[in-house]
Amino acid sequence: MELLKPYALILAHGDDEIGVIPIVLKTPPTIVLYLTNGSGIGNSDFSKKRESEISRSWRILDCGPEIINFGSKFQIPDGTLHSSFTVNHLEILQELIINAGVKCIVTTHAEGGHQDHDTTFMVSQHLSLKLDINLFSFHLYCQHSIMKKLYSVMNTHGSGIKNEIRGLRIRFRAIVTAIRIMSIYRSQWKTWIGLGLPLAIAMTRKFQILKPNYVSMENYPESDFLFYESRGRADRASVTRHWSEIGIISDKHM
């Protein structure tokens, strides 16, 4: 498998693109879809602010994809994708992917960092299987396996395709781009306190792992390592139950 254009980048929130900067700089996406509005329930003003930040972020990335704020259009709040996403949403997404003529999907890996990231992966996996197109995922962050209050950022362990970032020039550009994007997403200043420096350091690596594999219950992170559970946002049972109810989980893979 290889990353082919045109491809769709499917993300849960504005600012998740920071974890895929090296890949975007090397191979820009054709279409980018954000599945939540990036704000809490009923906070429409904050949602508009996040849309503005998204627009400014992609001007910095300077690759001109079509941006669709799916979560804003359908009022899907941050943190509730696993409980707000419906079959109708799934069908509309499928139509958007077909109309864009994409050959593969890139998304956040299901690693227990945030329930919205994991659900975005499961949605992308469903679309990949349904439309018979390739699926790739990138690590963003998850709970550290040794110290549970620490983050493991853009993990490079395990199997996957090493997306090589050749030359110091492009790695320097990735670091500068990451810092600029962090400065744009002022709404996420608390996130950057914990993740800002590790993400910037991750841009110095010579490669980023893209995982061309599907997730089953057997290799989905164990409950103890789900970071969003430790923050009291959701639990594995409620997330996976909803995946089953709306048909994202197939018997073959989950």
HELIX and SHEET records of a PDB file:
HELIX    1   1 ASP A   16  VAL A   20  5                                   5    
HELIX    2   2 ILE A   21  LYS A   26  1                                   6    
HELIX    3   3 SER A   44  LEU A   61  1                                  18    
HELIX    4   4 PHE A   70  LYS A   73  1                                   4    
HELIX    5   5 LEU A   81  SER A   84  1                                   4    
HELIX    6   6 VAL A   87  ALA A  100  1                                  14    
HELIX    7   7 GLN A  115  LEU A  131  1                                  17    
HELIX    8   8 LEU A  168  ILE A  184  1                                  17    
HELIX    9   9 ARG A  186  GLN A  188  5                                   3    
HELIX   10  10 TRP A  189  ALA A  202  1                                  14    
HELIX   11  11 SER A  223  PHE A  225  5                                   3    
HELIX   12  12 PHE A  227  SER A  230  1                                   4    
HELIX   13  13 ARG A  236  GLU A  245  1                                  10    
SHEET    1   A 7 GLU A  66  ILE A  68  0                                        
SHEET    2   A 7 ILE A  31  TYR A  34  1                                        
SHEET    3   A 7 TYR A   7  LEU A  11  1                                        
SHEET    4   A 7 CYS A 104  THR A 108  1                                        
SHEET    5   A 7 ASN A 134  PHE A 138  1                                        
SHEET    6   A 7 PHE A 207  LYS A 211 -1                                        
SHEET    7   A 7 ILE A 161  GLU A 164 -1                                        
SHEET    1   B 2 TYR A 141  GLN A 143  0                                        
SHEET    2   B 2 TYR A 151  VAL A 153 -1                                        
END                                                                             
